[in-house]
Amino acid sequence: MTRHIETVSLDLDTLLGDPHDPANRFRAPELLAADERREIVYGAEEMLDGMGFAAELIPVAAGGAFEGFDRLLDRMRPLSRFDVALTVAQVVEPGASAAAVFALGTSEQRRRVAESLSARGRFTTAFGDGSDPAYGNGIRVRSGSGVLDGTVTLVIDADRAREVLVFAEDAAGGVSAHLVDGYRHPGSVVPVCHRTLGLHGCRVGELRFDHCAVGTDDALTPGPDALRIARRVRRLLSVAAALGPVDAALFEVLGFAADRHLYGGRVLDLPHARATLAQAYADLQLAELISRGTAHLLDTAPEIGGTHAAAAAVVVPRLLEDAVRELSVVLGARFYLRTGRYALFGKHFRDLLALSICRGSESSCAADVPEDISTVRVPDGLARYIGRAAYADLSRADPGEPRTTALGRYVIRALPVEVADRYLTTLPAWWPLARHRLLNRSGAPAPREAIEAAFADLLDRARECRAFDLAARSLPRQPVD
C-alpha cells in the first residue's frame, strides 16, 4: 500500500475538479475546446486571481506567502495536472523573474513587482543576452545609452505582460538586466504571437524592442547574478511543471487499459501494458524526487542548487518524455484524437514537449554542469536509505555511458538527506524499478518482480483515487480497478 505523506496544500484539486465529471465547469470538453482556440479555459485564471494565488510568488517578508520552493511545488502540482499552460503563465515565468527581483532588487523594485503581481499583472522574462540559441539564434537585445534594441524570439505571455525582466547584452559584451513596464512603452515594445505545438494557452511570442528607453531605476544589478538566479529557478519550475501532465496522462492510459478488451481480456492484464504503465509510474516518481531535491537545494544552498537544477533540466525531461511516448503505444491510434474520452492525453503530451520553451535548450543546461560530473563531491547520506551496494552502483563512473545517465546518477546521489528522510525512510514499491530505469536507459529489461511491485502500487492509488505523486494526495477522480 502507498504511504500517505501529509503536505500543506491549497484545495486546488477540489476547485479544479475531475475533468471527466459532467457537472464540473472545467470538464474535459471545455478544456479541449479552449486549447483548440489557443486559450486557457474560461474562469481558471480568474479563479486563481480571485484567490490571490500570486501571493505564492511574493516572499513573506514582502507581504506574500512564498516560504520556499518545496511549498511552491505543492501548489504547482494541481495546476499542472489540470493544464500545464496555466502553470507556466501563473508560476514558471513570473516565478523566475520574481525570484531575481526579490533577491537582488532595490526596495522600490521589490515593491513595484509585489504590487504588480498582487494587482493580477502578468510578469514574464525575455532572455535577450544571446547565451542560449533557443531564444534567438544569436539575435540579441543590446543595451547601451539607456536604450534597448533587438528581438527576443520566445517569450511567454509576450502580448499581455505588464512587467518584463529583460536580459540584454551590454556595450562591454556582458549581461545587464532591466525591469521594463510594457504599459509605459507603447510602440517601443512590440509583441508578436506564434503558433506553437503545445502550451496553447501561454500565448508564446516574441518581443521586439525599438529604442525602448530604460533608466537606472529599471536596472537590476548585478546583471549576471540576476541571470543566474532567474535561470536556475526557471529550470526548477519548468521541470516541476512537467510532472502534472504526466500524472494526468498516466491516469488516462490506465483508465483506457482497464476499459479496453483485447484477446479475450483487458489490455490492463497484458504483460506489455502492465510493464509500460509501471515504468511510466516509476519514472514519474523518480522525476518528482529529483525535483524535490533540487527545490531543497535552491532553498538551502543556491549555488549547489543551480548545478542540480541544470542537471535536472536535462535528466527529468528525458525520463518523462520517454515515459509518455511509451504510454502512447498502449493508447494506440486514440493518441491522435482531439475529441472523445481519452483526448486529454494528446493535449498533455503536446504540452509536455513544448515545455522546452521554458527551460531552454538542453545544450545550455548541460553547459552549466561540470563536464566530468563524477568528480563533483556530494554527501553520501543517501546510502543509509538505499543501501551501500545500490549507492555504489549510483557512484560508479562508466566512461561509455550517455551523459544523461551520468547526470541522472549525480542528481540522485546528491539528493539531500532531508528529502530522502521524507520520502525514502521506507523504500517505496516503485524504487527498484525507478533505479533500474535510471541506470539502464539503453533498454535492458527490468526484473519482473520490480515491474509487478510498481504496478501493484500504481493500481492501489488508482483504486483509492490518489495522485501519482510522492504525497499520494486524494483527488476528485473516479476509481480505476
C-alpha positions as CSV (number, residue, x, y, z in Angstrom):
1,M,0.0,0.0,0.0
2,T,1.1,3.6,-0.6
3,R,2.4,5.6,2.3
4,H,0.4,8.8,2.7
5,I,2.5,11.8,3.4
6,E,1.0,15.0,4.9
7,T,1.6,18.1,2.9
8,V,0.4,21.6,3.1
9,S,-1.7,22.4,0.1
10,L,-4.4,24.7,-1.1
11,D,-7.5,22.8,-2.1
12,L,-6.9,23.4,-5.8
13,D,-7.6,19.8,-6.7
14,T,-11.2,20.2,-5.4
15,L,-11.7,23.6,-7.0
16,L,-10.4,22.4,-10.4
17,G,-12.3,19.1,-10.1
18,D,-12.4,15.9,-12.1
19,P,-12.2,16.8,-15.8
20,H,-14.4,13.7,-16.5
21,D,-17.2,14.9,-14.2
22,P,-20.0,16.2,-16.4
23,A,-21.0,18.7,-13.6
24,N,-17.5,20.3,-13.5
25,R,-17.3,23.6,-15.2
26,F,-13.7,22.7,-16.1
27,R,-14.7,19.4,-17.7
28,A,-12.6,17.9,-20.4
29,P,-14.6,19.1,-23.4
30,E,-14.3,22.7,-22.2
31,L,-10.5,22.3,-21.7
32,L,-10.1,20.8,-25.1
33,A,-12.2,23.4,-26.9
34,A,-10.3,26.2,-25.2
35,D,-7.0,24.5,-26.2
36,E,-8.1,24.5,-29.8
37,R,-8.9,28.2,-29.5
38,R,-5.3,28.6,-28.1
39,E,-6.7,29.8,-24.7
40,I,-6.8,28.7,-21.1
41,V,-10.3,27.5,-20.2
42,Y,-12.5,30.4,-19.2
43,G,-12.7,31.0,-15.5
44,A,-9.4,29.2,-14.4
45,E,-7.2,32.3,-14.4
46,E,-9.9,34.4,-12.9
47,M,-10.3,31.8,-10.1
48,L,-6.6,32.0,-9.3
49,D,-6.6,35.7,-9.4
50,G,-9.6,35.9,-7.1
51,M,-8.0,33.7,-4.5
52,G,-4.8,35.7,-4.6
53,F,-2.6,32.9,-5.9
54,A,0.1,35.4,-7.0
55,A,1.0,35.8,-3.3
56,E,2.7,32.3,-3.6
57,L,5.5,34.1,-5.6
58,I,5.9,37.0,-3.2
59,P,8.1,36.3,-0.1
60,V,6.5,36.5,3.3
61,A,8.8,39.5,4.2
62,A,7.3,41.4,1.2
63,G,3.7,40.6,2.3
64,G,3.2,37.4,0.3
65,A,3.1,33.7,1.1
66,F,6.3,32.3,-0.5
67,E,8.2,30.4,2.1
68,G,10.4,28.2,-0.1
69,F,10.4,26.2,-3.4
70,D,9.2,22.9,-1.8
71,R,5.9,24.5,-0.8
72,L,5.6,26.1,-4.2
73,L,6.0,22.7,-5.8
74,D,3.0,21.6,-3.8
75,R,1.0,24.5,-5.1
76,M,2.0,23.8,-8.7
77,R,1.1,20.1,-9.0
78,P,-2.7,20.5,-9.1
79,L,-2.4,23.3,-11.7
80,S,0.0,21.3,-13.9
81,R,-2.2,18.2,-13.7
82,F,-5.2,20.3,-14.8
83,D,-3.4,22.4,-17.6
84,V,0.3,23.0,-17.5
85,A,-0.1,26.1,-19.7
86,L,-1.8,27.6,-16.7
87,T,1.2,26.7,-14.5
88,V,3.6,28.2,-17.0
89,A,1.7,31.5,-17.2
90,Q,0.9,31.8,-13.4
91,V,4.1,30.3,-11.8
92,V,7.0,29.4,-14.1
93,E,7.5,32.7,-15.9
94,P,6.6,35.1,-13.1
95,G,8.3,32.9,-10.5
96,A,11.7,33.0,-12.2
97,S,11.6,36.8,-12.7
98,A,10.2,37.5,-9.2
99,A,13.0,35.4,-7.6
100,A,15.7,37.5,-9.3
101,V,14.0,40.8,-8.3
102,F,13.3,39.8,-4.7
103,A,16.9,38.5,-4.3
104,L,18.7,41.5,-5.9
105,G,16.3,44.3,-6.4
106,T,16.1,47.7,-4.7
107,S,13.2,48.2,-2.2
108,E,11.4,50.2,-4.9
109,Q,11.8,47.4,-7.4
110,R,10.6,44.8,-5.0
111,R,7.6,46.9,-4.1
112,R,6.8,47.5,-7.7
113,V,6.8,43.8,-8.6
114,A,4.9,42.8,-5.5
115,E,2.2,45.4,-6.3
116,S,2.0,44.4,-9.9
117,L,1.6,40.7,-9.1
118,S,-0.9,41.4,-6.4
119,A,-2.9,43.5,-8.9
120,R,-3.1,40.5,-11.2
121,G,-0.5,41.9,-13.6
122,R,1.4,39.4,-15.7
123,F,5.2,39.2,-15.3
124,T,7.5,37.4,-17.7
125,T,11.1,37.1,-18.8
126,A,12.9,37.9,-22.0
127,F,16.3,36.2,-22.4
128,G,17.9,38.6,-24.9
129,D,21.5,38.2,-23.7
130,G,22.4,35.7,-26.5
131,S,23.6,33.0,-24.2
132,D,21.0,30.4,-25.3
133,P,20.3,29.9,-29.1
134,A,16.8,28.7,-28.2
135,Y,15.7,32.3,-27.6
136,G,17.1,33.9,-30.7
137,N,19.6,32.3,-32.9
138,G,22.2,34.9,-31.9
139,I,19.8,37.9,-32.3
140,R,20.4,39.9,-29.1
141,V,18.8,42.8,-27.3
142,R,21.6,45.2,-26.9
143,S,21.6,47.8,-24.1
144,G,23.6,51.0,-24.4
145,S,23.0,54.6,-23.5
146,G,19.8,53.6,-21.7
147,V,18.1,52.1,-24.8
148,L,17.1,48.6,-25.7
149,D,17.1,47.5,-29.3
150,G,16.5,44.0,-30.7
151,T,14.3,40.9,-30.6
152,V,13.8,38.0,-28.3
153,T,12.0,35.3,-30.2
154,L,10.5,33.1,-27.4
155,V,8.7,34.9,-24.6
156,I,5.7,33.6,-22.6
157,D,2.7,36.0,-22.4
158,A,4.5,38.3,-24.7
159,D,1.4,40.3,-25.6
160,R,-0.1,40.8,-22.1
161,A,2.8,41.0,-19.7
162,R,2.7,44.1,-17.5
163,E,6.3,43.7,-16.4
164,V,9.1,42.1,-18.3
165,L,12.5,41.2,-16.9
166,V,14.8,41.7,-19.9
167,F,18.3,40.3,-20.0
168,A,20.4,42.1,-22.6
169,E,24.0,42.2,-23.9
170,D,25.6,45.4,-22.7
171,A,28.1,47.5,-24.5
172,A,31.0,45.6,-22.9
173,G,29.7,42.2,-24.0
174,G,28.4,41.4,-20.5
175,V,24.9,40.8,-19.3
176,S,22.6,43.5,-18.0
177,A,19.1,43.1,-16.6
178,H,16.2,45.6,-16.8
179,L,12.7,45.8,-15.5
180,V,10.5,47.0,-18.3
181,D,6.9,48.2,-17.8
182,G,5.2,47.2,-21.0
183,Y,2.4,49.7,-20.4
184,R,4.8,52.6,-20.2
185,H,6.4,51.9,-23.6
186,P,3.7,51.7,-26.2
187,G,5.3,51.4,-29.6
188,S,8.7,50.6,-28.4
189,V,7.9,47.1,-27.0
190,V,6.1,45.2,-29.8
191,P,4.7,41.7,-29.1
192,V,4.2,39.2,-31.9
193,C,2.4,35.9,-31.1
194,H,3.5,32.5,-32.6
195,R,1.5,29.3,-33.2
196,T,3.2,26.6,-31.1
197,L,2.7,22.8,-31.0
198,G,1.6,22.9,-27.3
199,L,1.1,25.3,-24.4
200,H,-1.6,27.0,-26.5
201,G,-2.9,29.0,-23.5
202,C,0.5,30.6,-22.8
203,R,0.5,33.0,-25.8
204,V,4.1,32.3,-26.8
205,G,5.6,35.0,-28.9
206,E,8.4,37.4,-29.5
207,L,9.2,40.9,-28.1
208,R,10.7,43.5,-30.3
209,F,12.4,46.4,-28.6
210,D,12.6,49.5,-30.8
211,H,14.6,52.2,-29.0
212,C,13.0,51.3,-25.7
213,A,14.3,53.8,-23.1
214,V,15.2,52.3,-19.7
215,G,16.5,54.3,-16.7
216,T,18.9,53.4,-13.9
217,D,15.9,52.8,-11.7
218,D,15.0,49.9,-14.0
219,A,18.4,48.2,-13.9
220,L,18.6,45.0,-11.8
221,T,22.2,44.6,-10.6
222,P,24.5,42.7,-10.9
223,G,23.1,41.6,-14.2
224,P,25.0,38.2,-14.4
225,D,23.8,37.3,-10.9
226,A,20.2,38.1,-11.8
227,L,20.5,35.9,-14.9
228,R,21.9,33.0,-12.8
229,I,19.0,33.2,-10.3
230,A,16.3,33.5,-13.0
231,R,17.7,30.7,-15.0
232,R,18.1,28.2,-12.1
233,V,14.6,29.0,-10.8
234,R,13.1,28.7,-14.2
235,R,14.7,25.3,-14.7
236,L,13.4,24.0,-11.5
237,L,9.9,25.3,-12.0
238,S,9.7,24.0,-15.6
239,V,10.9,20.6,-14.5
240,A,8.4,20.5,-11.7
241,A,5.6,21.7,-14.1
242,A,6.2,18.7,-16.3
243,L,5.2,16.3,-13.5
244,G,1.5,17.2,-13.7
245,P,0.7,16.5,-17.3
246,V,2.5,13.1,-17.0
247,D,0.4,12.3,-13.9
248,A,-2.7,13.1,-15.8
249,A,-1.6,11.3,-19.0
250,L,-0.8,8.2,-16.9
251,F,-4.3,8.2,-15.4
252,E,-5.9,8.5,-18.8
253,V,-4.0,5.5,-20.2
254,L,-4.6,3.4,-17.1
255,G,-8.3,4.1,-17.4
256,F,-8.2,3.1,-21.1
257,A,-6.3,-0.1,-20.4
258,A,-8.9,-1.0,-17.7
259,D,-11.8,-0.4,-20.0
260,R,-10.4,-1.8,-23.3
261,H,-10.7,-5.5,-24.0
262,L,-8.3,-7.4,-26.4
263,Y,-7.5,-11.0,-27.0
264,G,-10.3,-12.1,-24.6
265,G,-9.2,-10.0,-21.7
266,R,-8.5,-6.4,-20.6
267,V,-5.5,-4.5,-22.0
268,L,-4.6,-3.9,-18.4
269,D,-3.8,-7.6,-17.9
270,L,-1.4,-7.8,-20.9
271,P,2.2,-8.0,-19.7
272,H,3.5,-5.3,-22.1
273,A,0.8,-2.9,-21.0
274,R,1.4,-3.6,-17.3
275,A,5.2,-3.0,-17.8
276,T,4.6,0.2,-19.7
277,L,2.3,1.6,-17.0
278,A,4.6,0.6,-14.2
279,Q,7.6,2.0,-15.8
280,A,5.9,5.4,-16.5
281,Y,4.8,5.5,-12.9
282,A,8.3,4.7,-11.6
283,D,9.8,7.4,-13.9
284,L,7.3,9.9,-12.7
285,Q,8.1,9.2,-9.0
286,L,11.8,9.5,-9.7
287,A,11.4,12.7,-11.6
288,E,9.5,14.2,-8.6
289,L,12.2,13.0,-6.2
290,I,14.8,14.8,-8.3
291,S,12.6,18.0,-8.4
292,R,12.1,17.9,-4.6
293,G,15.9,17.5,-4.1
294,T,16.5,20.5,-6.4
295,A,13.9,22.6,-4.6
296,H,15.5,21.9,-1.3
297,L,19.0,22.8,-2.5
298,L,17.8,26.1,-4.1
299,D,16.3,26.9,-0.7
300,T,19.3,26.0,1.4
301,A,22.4,26.1,-0.9
302,P,21.5,28.1,-4.0
303,E,24.9,27.7,-5.8
304,I,24.9,23.9,-5.5
305,G,21.2,24.0,-6.3
306,G,22.0,25.9,-9.6
307,T,24.2,22.9,-10.7
308,H,21.5,20.5,-9.6
309,A,18.8,22.4,-11.5
310,A,20.8,22.4,-14.7
311,A,21.4,18.7,-14.4
312,A,17.7,18.0,-13.6
313,A,16.6,20.1,-16.6
314,V,18.5,17.5,-18.8
315,V,17.5,14.3,-16.9
316,V,13.9,14.8,-16.0
317,P,12.6,15.8,-19.5
318,R,14.2,12.7,-20.9
319,L,12.6,10.5,-18.3
320,L,9.1,12.0,-18.7
321,E,9.1,12.3,-22.5
322,D,10.2,8.7,-22.9
323,A,7.5,7.6,-20.4
324,V,4.7,9.4,-22.2
325,R,5.9,8.2,-25.7
326,E,5.8,4.6,-24.3
327,L,2.3,5.2,-22.9
328,S,1.1,6.4,-26.3
329,V,1.7,2.9,-27.7
330,V,-0.8,1.5,-25.2
331,L,-3.4,4.1,-26.3
332,G,-2.7,3.3,-29.9
333,A,-4.4,5.3,-32.6
334,R,-6.6,7.1,-30.0
335,F,-3.4,9.0,-29.1
336,Y,-4.1,11.3,-32.1
337,L,-7.7,12.1,-31.4
338,R,-8.6,15.6,-30.2
339,T,-12.1,14.8,-29.0
340,G,-13.5,11.9,-27.1
341,R,-12.9,10.2,-23.7
342,Y,-9.1,10.0,-24.0
343,A,-8.3,13.2,-25.9
344,L,-6.8,14.9,-22.9
345,F,-3.8,12.5,-23.3
346,G,-2.8,14.2,-26.6
347,K,-3.1,17.7,-25.1
348,H,-0.9,16.7,-22.1
349,F,1.7,15.1,-24.4
350,R,1.9,18.2,-26.7
351,D,2.2,20.5,-23.7
352,L,4.9,18.3,-22.2
353,L,7.1,18.5,-25.3
354,A,6.5,22.3,-25.6
355,L,7.9,22.9,-22.1
356,S,11.4,23.0,-23.6
357,I,10.4,26.7,-24.4
358,C,10.7,27.4,-20.7
359,R,13.7,25.5,-19.5
360,G,15.9,26.5,-22.5
361,S,18.0,24.2,-24.8
362,E,19.5,21.0,-23.4
363,S,22.9,22.2,-24.5
364,S,22.6,25.4,-22.4
365,C,21.5,23.4,-19.4
366,A,24.3,20.9,-19.8
367,A,26.9,23.7,-20.2
368,D,26.1,24.7,-16.6
369,V,27.1,21.3,-15.2
370,P,30.8,20.2,-14.9
371,E,31.9,18.1,-17.8
372,D,33.1,15.2,-15.5
373,I,30.2,15.1,-13.1
374,S,31.6,12.1,-11.3
375,T,34.3,14.4,-9.8
376,V,31.7,16.6,-8.0
377,R,31.7,15.6,-4.3
378,V,28.3,15.0,-2.7
379,P,27.4,13.8,0.8
380,D,26.9,10.1,1.0
381,G,24.0,10.2,3.4
382,L,21.7,8.6,0.8
383,A,23.5,5.3,1.3
384,R,21.7,4.6,4.6
385,Y,18.4,4.8,2.8
386,I,19.0,2.8,-0.3
387,G,21.9,0.5,0.9
388,R,25.6,0.7,0.3
389,A,25.5,-1.6,-2.8
390,A,22.8,0.4,-4.5
391,Y,24.7,3.6,-3.6
392,A,27.9,2.2,-5.1
393,D,26.0,1.5,-8.3
394,L,25.0,5.1,-8.5
395,S,28.5,6.3,-7.7
396,R,30.5,4.2,-10.3
397,A,31.7,6.1,-13.4
398,D,31.2,4.4,-16.8
399,P,33.1,6.4,-19.5
400,G,31.0,4.9,-22.2
401,E,27.5,5.7,-20.8
402,P,25.3,8.5,-22.1
403,R,25.8,11.9,-20.4
404,T,22.1,11.9,-19.4
405,T,22.7,8.7,-17.4
406,A,25.8,10.2,-15.7
407,L,23.7,13.3,-14.8
408,G,21.0,11.0,-13.5
409,R,23.4,9.3,-11.2
410,Y,24.5,12.7,-9.9
411,V,21.1,14.1,-9.2
412,I,20.1,11.1,-7.2
413,R,23.5,10.8,-5.4
414,A,23.2,14.4,-4.5
415,L,19.7,14.0,-3.1
416,P,19.6,15.9,0.2
417,V,19.3,13.8,3.3
418,E,16.3,15.8,4.4
419,V,14.4,14.9,1.2
420,A,15.5,11.2,1.5
421,D,14.3,11.2,5.1
422,R,10.9,12.4,4.0
423,Y,10.3,10.0,1.1
424,L,12.8,7.1,1.3
425,T,12.8,6.1,5.0
426,T,10.9,3.0,3.9
427,L,11.8,2.3,0.4
428,P,8.7,2.7,-1.8
429,A,7.5,-0.1,-4.1
430,W,8.5,1.9,-7.2
431,W,12.1,2.4,-6.2
432,P,13.7,-0.8,-7.6
433,L,12.1,-0.2,-11.0
434,A,12.9,3.5,-11.0
435,R,16.6,2.8,-10.1
436,H,16.8,0.2,-12.9
437,R,15.2,2.6,-15.4
438,L,17.6,5.4,-14.4
439,L,20.7,3.3,-14.9
440,N,19.6,1.3,-18.0
441,R,18.2,3.8,-20.4
442,S,19.5,1.7,-23.3
443,G,16.6,-0.7,-22.9
444,A,17.8,-3.6,-20.7
445,P,14.7,-5.4,-19.5
446,A,13.6,-4.7,-15.9
447,P,13.2,-7.5,-13.4
448,R,9.6,-8.8,-13.5
449,E,9.3,-8.5,-9.7
450,A,10.2,-4.8,-9.8
451,I,7.6,-4.2,-12.5
452,E,4.8,-6.1,-10.6
453,A,5.6,-4.3,-7.3
454,A,5.4,-0.9,-9.0
455,F,2.3,-1.8,-10.9
456,A,0.5,-3.0,-7.7
457,D,1.4,0.3,-6.1
458,L,0.0,2.2,-9.1
459,L,-3.2,0.2,-9.1
460,D,-3.7,0.8,-5.3
461,R,-3.5,4.5,-5.9
462,A,-6.0,4.3,-8.8
463,R,-8.5,2.3,-6.7
464,E,-8.2,4.8,-3.9
465,C,-8.4,7.9,-6.1
466,R,-5.0,9.1,-5.1
467,A,-2.5,11.1,-7.2
468,F,0.6,9.6,-8.7
469,D,2.9,11.9,-6.7
470,L,5.1,11.4,-3.7
471,A,2.5,12.7,-1.3
472,A,-0.3,10.3,-2.7
473,R,-2.8,13.0,-2.1
474,S,-6.6,12.3,-2.5
475,L,-8.0,13.5,-5.8
476,P,-11.5,14.1,-7.2
477,R,-11.1,11.1,-9.6
478,Q,-13.2,8.1,-10.5
479,P,-11.5,4.9,-9.2
480,V,-9.9,2.6,-11.7
481,D,-9.8,-1.1,-10.9
